Each structure stands twice: as C-alpha cells, then as structure tokens.
C-alpha cells in the first residue's frame, strides 16, 4: 500500500506540473499568492507552504483526538470479545493538546521551522470483577507534559505561475517522557485496590528517539480555488533508553480549497496514514508477572493503516485591527481502518488553529 501511495504521489505531482499556467501568454500569468484564505491547507497540516520572503510566522493549534473501542483488521470488537481475551479492556482514549509553531522565512525559497506540543493522553479501562462477572469497574490512567519537538527546513523546488513545490527535511528531538507511570485498577480486586503500572507505549508523551522527517508538498492555485498534496515520513533512528522504539510512519494528505470570499474558504480532502509495530520492549512492563499489564495496549504489535476524510474552513481577517490573522478549523472522521493487531479504533478529531505572519 505504501508503494502504491508513493506512486500516486508522483502521479499527482506530474499532473500539477502539466496543469501549471504557462509563462508565454499575452496576459500576465497567474501567480500563487499567500494573501488568500485558501493559501493555507487544512488546519491539521504542518509545513504545507513556505513563507514568501524575510519574515516570521507564529502558529497556535488546539488538538482533540478521540479513540473509541478496539478493532482488528477492518472490524470493531465488542467489549465482551476484548474482555474475554484480556484482564484489562481499554474502552477509549483521548489525546488533547496545544501546539506552538514558529517558522522563519529566509527568502522566497527557504523557510526554517520548529513546532512542539504540550498534551495530555487519557485512557479509560474496564475491568470485570473476578468475583461477580456482572460487575465491571472503570479506571483511568493519564500522562501529560511536553511531547517531542520537531525542527525542519522547507525549500522550494519549483515556484512558477500558480504552482509551488517544496521539499522538507527535518528531525524530531526526543523531549517527551517515555517512562510515565500511573495507578490502574488491580484485576485481582478492581473495586478496592490500585496498582502502579508503567503506561503503554501509545500513551507515553514521546518516542525517546531521534527521528528523520522527510517530505514533499505541492500546492496549486487558480483565481477561485486551490489544490494541494503532501507526503511525509517519520523514520525512527535506534532505540530509546528504555529499550524500545515506535514503528516508522507514512502520511499522505490531499486537499482542495474553494475561496468563498476574500476572507473565507472551505476545504475537503483525504488523509492516509500507516504505521509500524513497536520494536523492543520496556523491561518495566512485565505482562507475565502482573495481570494489570494483560491488555492489548501493552503488545508491541501495533501496525496498521487508516484513511480519513477531513473537512475544514479557513479565515483570513481583512485589514484593520486584526488584519492578517488566520483562523482555521478542521474536523476529521475515519472512513476505513485496517488494524493488523488488536488496538484502538480512531473515532474522530478536531483541530483549531490561529496563525499570523510578520514581514521584516
């Protein structure tokens, strides 16, 4: 599937190049402009455009990502199915946070950037009472703090007429914790006792490893609309100091935006993601010794893929006291999930963003 998407990426880029306005026309050729509400892609994207020249851009985003129930393959699993296999059955997870991003334009072709989040990951757990199968106890575990920081550079490979294409190269700096513990219900006596456990890999705040972040983005405009395509990867380098590493990831997003007015645009698209399984294991997680670790969250077998449909609106405020401020909202629902092993199914996500460019 990943190879198919990479082939599609080159196909989309070739189409955009072929459709780009020519320069040898009687009228002045149309030129891509950032001074439009549809110049920004979907609010959940990062690094989808370079800055126009010397300047700085500030971005603030709020995230809400919800997972509900477990799945295997393309199917959802019932609570009864999960609890019959595991002592602890996860029921839902929330990933909520705020991201601050800064981009520095060093000319029309080169942009440097950095982004970091402060987030909270909450998991709800259900444990059936061993003395009465009709009783289920609910517990919650949480991790919070800074996540890993990403730094990157964007360079325009092509900038002519209504088409711009830029390459991305970056790295993720392991700032987030990978050894978060919390109290969870004791499966032996869930109504009366809690035990301290190391939280699962997906609930840790960071990866604990440096990561290489390659990517390529193409955006195209005409007088009334815009198109874009972005492909990005996350390549993990080595293991962290707890002896494990998250799997590599691939993300592809395509979107179309329509300029409703000079201050507003609507957008829709697709988003595909695939991820690999965890390599290695944290020695603090002892599945055989403690039933509290007998949960699908604690297996390193977590690979899968997901196709989502994002819908969004963007606003570019007109000249005045708040002129130049950008507001974006993105709502995302999954349409297909293929989970290679038992793991959370994504339910929906919401992103709200604010952005301001300052020219030097």
C-alpha positions in Angstrom: 0.0 0.0 0.0 2.8 2.4 0.8 4.5 1.8 -2.6 1.1 2.4 -4.3 0.7 5.8 -2.4 4.3 6.8 -3.3 3.4 6.1 -7.0 0.3 8.1 -6.6 2.3 11.0 -5.2 4.5 11.2 -8.3 1.4 11.0 -10.4 -0.3 13.9 -8.6 2.9 16.0 -8.9 3.2 15.2 -12.6 -0.4 16.3 -13.1 0.1 19.5 -11.2 3.2 20.3 -13.3 1.3 19.6 -16.5 -1.6 21.8 -15.4 0.6 24.7 -14.3 -0.1 28.0 -16.1 2.4 28.7 -18.9 4.6 31.8 -18.9 4.4 32.6 -22.6 0.9 34.2 -22.7 -0.4 37.5 -23.8 -1.7 38.2 -20.4 0.4 38.3 -17.2 0.5 34.7 -15.9 -1.4 33.9 -12.7 0.9 33.6 -9.7 0.4 31.7 -6.5 -0.5 34.1 -3.6 -0.4 33.6 0.1 -2.8 36.6 0.6 -5.8 34.4 0.3 -7.8 32.3 2.8 -7.2 29.1 0.8 -3.5 29.6 0.7 -3.4 27.6 3.9 -4.3 24.0 3.7 -6.3 22.0 6.3 -5.7 23.2 9.8 -4.2 19.8 10.9 -1.4 20.1 8.3 2.1 21.4 9.2 4.6 22.9 6.8 2.2 23.0 3.8 3.6 26.3 2.5 6.9 28.2 2.6 6.9 31.9 3.5 7.1 34.5 0.8 10.3 36.2 1.9 12.0 37.5 5.0 9.6 37.2 7.9 8.3 35.1 10.8 5.1 33.1 11.3 3.5 32.2 14.6 1.0 29.3 14.8 -1.0 28.1 17.7 -3.2 25.0 17.5 -5.5 23.1 19.8 -6.0 19.3 19.2 -8.7 16.9 20.3 -8.2 13.3 19.1 -10.6 10.6 20.3 -10.3 6.8 20.0 -13.2 4.6 21.0 -13.3 0.8 21.2 -10.9 -1.8 19.9 -10.6 -3.3 16.5 -8.8 -6.0 14.5 -8.5 -5.8 10.7 -11.4 -3.7 9.4 -13.8 -4.9 12.2 -14.8 -3.5 15.5 -14.5 -5.7 18.6 -17.2 -5.7 21.3 -16.3 -5.2 25.0 -17.2 -8.8 25.6 -14.8 -10.0 23.0 -11.9 -7.9 24.3 -12.6 -8.7 28.0 -12.7 -12.5 27.2 -9.1 -12.3 25.9 -7.5 -9.8 28.3 -7.7 -9.0 32.0 -7.9 -5.2 31.3 -10.0 -4.0 28.4 -9.3 -0.4 27.2 -12.5 1.4 26.1 -11.5 4.8 25.0 -8.5 7.2 24.7 -8.3 11.0 24.4 -5.2 12.8 23.1 -5.6 16.5 23.7 -3.0 19.3 23.5 -1.8 22.6 22.3 0.9 23.1 19.7 3.1 26.2 19.2 4.9 26.6 15.9 7.3 29.1 14.6 8.6 29.5 11.0 11.3 31.8 9.8 11.5 32.9 6.2 15.0 33.4 4.9 13.9 34.4 1.4 11.3 33.2 -1.0 12.8 29.7 -1.3 14.0 28.7 2.2 11.9 28.5 5.4 13.0 27.1 8.8 10.6 25.9 11.4 10.0 24.3 14.7 6.9 23.0 16.5 6.2 21.5 19.9 3.2 20.3 21.9 2.1 20.2 25.5 -0.5 17.4 25.7 -2.5 15.0 27.8 -3.3 11.4 27.0 -6.1 9.8 28.9 -7.1 6.1 28.7 -10.3 4.6 30.1 -10.0 1.0 31.3 -12.7 -1.6 32.1 -12.0 -4.5 34.5 -14.6 -7.2 35.2 -14.9 -8.1 38.9 -13.4 -11.6 39.3 -16.0 -12.4 42.0 -19.0 -11.2 40.0 -18.9 -11.2 36.2 -21.9 -8.9 36.2 -19.9 -6.1 37.7 -17.4 -4.0 35.7 -15.1 -1.5 37.3 -13.9 1.6 35.4 -10.5 3.2 35.9 -8.5 5.9 34.1 -4.8 6.5 33.6 -3.3 9.7 32.3 0.1 11.1 31.1 0.8 14.8 30.4 3.6 17.0 29.6 5.6 18.2 26.5 5.8 15.9 23.5 8.8 15.6 21.1 9.9 18.8 19.3 10.1 18.9 15.5 12.6 21.1 13.7 12.6 21.3 9.9 13.6 23.2 6.7 11.5 23.8 3.7 13.0 24.5 0.3 11.1 25.5 -2.9 12.0 23.2 -5.7 9.6 24.9 -8.2 7.8 28.2 -8.0 6.3 29.4 -11.2 2.8 30.6 -12.0 0.2 29.0 -9.8 2.3 26.0 -8.8 4.7 25.7 -5.9 6.6 22.5 -4.9 8.8 22.3 -1.8 10.9 19.6 -0.2 11.1 19.1 3.6 13.9 17.8 5.7 13.8 17.7 9.5 14.3 15.9 12.7 12.4 15.1 15.9 14.1 15.9 19.2 13.1 13.5 22.0 11.8 15.8 24.7 8.7 13.8 25.7 8.8 11.3 28.6 8.9 7.6 27.9 8.7 6.3 31.5 5.3 7.7 32.7 3.6 5.7 35.4 0.1 5.9 36.9 -2.3 4.0 39.1 -4.7 1.5 37.4 -7.3 -0.9 38.9 -5.8 -4.2 40.2 -7.6 -7.0 38.2 -7.4 -9.2 41.3 -9.5 -6.7 43.3 -10.5 -3.8 41.0 -13.1 -2.4 43.3 -10.7 -1.8 46.2 -7.1 -1.7 45.1 -5.0 0.2 42.6 -1.5 -0.8 41.4 1.1 1.5 39.9 2.0 0.5 36.3 4.2 1.8 33.5 1.8 3.3 30.9 1.7 1.7 27.5 3.8 2.8 24.5 0.9 4.7 22.8 0.3 6.7 26.0 3.9 7.9 26.6 4.5 11.5 25.7 7.4 10.9 23.4 9.3 8.4 21.3 12.6 8.7 23.1 14.5 8.5 19.8 15.7 11.0 17.2 13.7 10.8 14.0 14.3 11.8 10.4 11.4 13.7 8.8 11.4 13.7 5.0 8.5 15.2 3.0 7.3 16.9 -0.2 4.4 19.2 -0.8 2.8 20.6 -3.9 0.2 23.4 -3.9 -1.6 25.0 -6.9 -4.0 27.9 -7.3 -6.2 29.5 -9.9 -8.4 32.5 -9.4 -11.0 30.8 -7.3 -9.6 27.6 -5.8 -6.5 25.7 -4.7 -5.2 22.1 -4.7 -2.5 20.5 -2.5 -0.8 17.3 -1.9 1.6 16.4 0.9 3.6 13.2 1.7 5.6 13.0 4.9 7.5 10.2 6.7 8.8 9.5 10.2 11.9 7.3 10.3 13.0 6.3 13.8 16.7 6.1 14.5 17.8 3.5 17.1 16.1 2.6 20.4 15.4 4.8 23.4 16.9 4.3 26.8 14.0 2.1 27.8 14.9 -0.4 25.1 12.1 0.2 22.5 11.2 2.3 19.5 8.0 3.2 17.9 7.4 2.0 14.3 8.1 4.1 11.2 5.2 6.1 9.8 4.0 7.4 6.5 1.4 10.2 6.0 -0.2 11.5 2.8 -2.8 14.2 2.5 -4.6 15.7 -0.5 -6.9 18.6 -0.3 -8.9 21.1 -2.3 -9.9 24.6 -1.1 -12.6 26.9 -2.6 -12.3 30.7 -2.0 -15.8 31.6 -0.9 -14.8 35.3 -0.4 -11.7 37.3 0.2 -11.8 36.3 3.9 -13.2 32.7 3.9 -12.6 29.4 2.2 -13.9 25.9 2.6 -11.8 22.8 2.1 -12.0 19.0 2.0 -9.7 16.1 1.2 -8.3 12.8 2.2 -5.7 11.7 4.7 -3.9 8.4 4.8 -1.6 7.1 7.5 0.3 3.9 8.0 2.5 2.9 11.0 4.7 0.0 12.1 4.8 -2.0 15.2 6.9 -1.2 18.3 10.4 -2.8 18.3 11.9 -3.9 21.6 10.2 -3.8 25.0 10.3 -1.8 28.2 11.8 -4.0 30.9 9.4 -2.4 33.4 6.4 -3.9 31.6 6.1 -7.5 33.0 3.0 -9.0 31.4 3.5 -12.4 32.9 4.0 -11.1 36.4 1.2 -8.6 36.7 -2.3 -9.1 35.3 -2.6 -5.2 35.1 -0.4 -5.5 32.0 -2.6 -8.1 30.4 -4.1 -5.6 28.0 -3.9 -5.1 24.2 -2.2 -1.8 24.8 0.9 -3.5 26.0 1.7 -5.6 23.0 4.3 -4.1 20.6 2.3 -5.5 17.7 0.5 -2.3 16.7 0.9 -1.8 12.9 -1.9 -0.7 10.7 -3.3 2.0 8.4 -6.1 4.5 8.3 -8.0 6.5 5.7 -9.8 9.7 6.9 -11.8 12.5 5.4 -11.0 16.0 6.7 -13.3 18.9 6.3 -12.2 22.5 7.1 -12.8 26.2 6.9 -10.1 28.9 6.8 -10.5 32.6 7.5 -8.1 35.4 6.6 -9.2 38.5 8.6 -9.4 41.7 6.5 -7.2 44.8 7.0 -7.9 46.5 10.3 -7.1 45.9 14.0 -6.9 42.1 13.4 -5.9 42.2 9.8 -3.7 39.3 8.6 -4.7 36.9 11.4 -5.7 33.5 10.1 -8.2 31.1 11.8 -8.6 27.5 10.7 -10.9 24.7 11.8 -10.6 21.0 10.7 -12.9 18.2 11.6 -11.8 14.6 10.6 -13.7 11.3 10.5 -12.1 8.0 9.6 -13.7 6.0 6.7 -11.5 2.9 6.8 -9.2 1.4 9.3 -7.1 -1.7 8.8 -5.5 -2.8 12.1 -3.1 -5.7 11.9 -3.5 -6.4 15.6 -6.0 -5.6 18.4 -5.7 -1.9 19.1 -7.8 1.3 19.4 -10.0 2.4 16.6 -10.0 6.2 15.9 -13.4 7.9 16.4 -12.8 11.5 15.3 -10.5 14.5 15.7 -10.8 18.3 15.7 -8.1 20.9 15.2 -8.5 24.7 15.7 -5.6 26.9 14.6 -4.5 30.6 14.8 -1.7 32.0 12.6 0.0 35.3 12.0 2.7 36.3 9.5 5.0 39.2 10.3 7.1 40.6 7.5 10.6 42.0 8.1 
